[in-house]
Amino acid sequence: QLQLVESGGGLVQPGGSLRLSCTTSGLPLNDYPIAWFRQAPGKELEGISCITRAGSITNIMDSLKGRFTISRDNVKNTVYLQINNLQPEDTANYYCATRTRSWLACSRRQYDFDSWGQGTQVTVSE
């Protein structure tokens, strides 16, 4: 069974950067598309970005383009979310997710995914 594990979150000052990682403790990650989501306190879950199996296609939420970058290293079995120029409104729990039951290219809709990690907390504050 595929189990996703996120890491790399933490407390950073505004303007700082973080690189979040998503890896697996089960099946090879390169067989699956991966998406990143986040949920801020009191807000709905929102889809940030997705990447296809080979990494040839990526998608970033328009409002985050220029600061967020998704990539993957299938040799290291890891998908990354690079976040630059962090702002307080980026404070949230960040999750990676994938779809295991059927084929999917790339999506940022939460209902397209059936396997989720536990999340990693990102807090942006002075």
N, C-alpha and C positions, 0 to 999 in steps of 0.2 A: 504494500500500500504506500502511496506517495504521501510523505509528510514534509511540509514546508516549514522552514525555520528562518525567521528574519533576525538580523542583527545590525548593529551600527548606529542605533539611535543614541540620544543623549541630550544633555543640556548645552546649548550653544548661545552665544550672543548674537544679536542681529548683525547681519552681514557675514556671518560665518558660513562654513560649509560642512556637509556630512555626506558620507557615502554609505547608503544602506545596502545590505546584502540579503539575498534570498537563496537558500540552498536546500537540499533535500537530505533526508536520512533514509530514503528508500530507493525508488526507481531513478534512473538517470534523468536529470532535469532537461536534457536536450531533446527529449521526446515530447516536450510540452510547451505550449505558449504560456507566457507569464504576464500577469498584470499587477500593477501596484494600485492600492487604494489607500485612502486615509479617512479617519473620522476624528473630528475635533469635538471637544466636549459640547454636548447639547446640539450637535449638528448631524446631518445625515452622512452616511458613507458616500464618498465620491471617488470615482475612478480617475486616477491620475495619468496612467500610462500603460501601454502594453507593448509586447515584443513577440514576434513569431519565433518558431522553433529554431530556425537558423540565424535569427537576428537580422534578417534582410529587411524586415518591415517593422517600423516602430510608430507609435502614436502617442502624442503628449497633449494633455488638456491645453487649449489655446492660451488660457490666462497664465499658464506656467511655462510656456515655451521661452527659452532663453535662460532659464534658471534650473530647470529639471532635465536630466538626461538619463535615458534607460539604455542599458547595454547588457550583453551576456557573454560569458566565457564558458563555453560548453566543455572545455577541457577541465576547468576547475569546478564544473557543475554549479555555477553560480550566476545569478542575475543581479545586476546592480541598479541602484537609483542614486545618481549623483545630484545633490541639491546644493546649489550655490546661492550666495546672497540671501541667506535665510531671514525670514521676517516673522514677527510674532504671530501672524495669522497662519503660518505654517505649522504651528503647534498642533500636534495630533498624534494619534496612534496610527502607524503605517503598517499595512498588511500586504503580503503578496498572495496571489491566488492563481490557480490553474484549473483547467477543465480536463478531466480524465475519462469521462464516459463516452465522449464522441469528439470528432475532429472540430477544431476551432482555429482560425488563423490568428486573429487579434481582436480584442474587444475591451472596452472599459465599462461594460454593463455588469453589475454585480451578479445578476441572475444567470449569466452565461458561465459562471464558475462554480465548481463543486468541491474544491479542495482549497483550504485556507490555512495560513500560518496563524500563530498566536499574536503576532504584531510586535512592533518595536516602537517605543515612545520617543517622540522628538519634541523637545521643549525649547522654544526660542525666547530668551529673556535676558535682560541686562544683569 
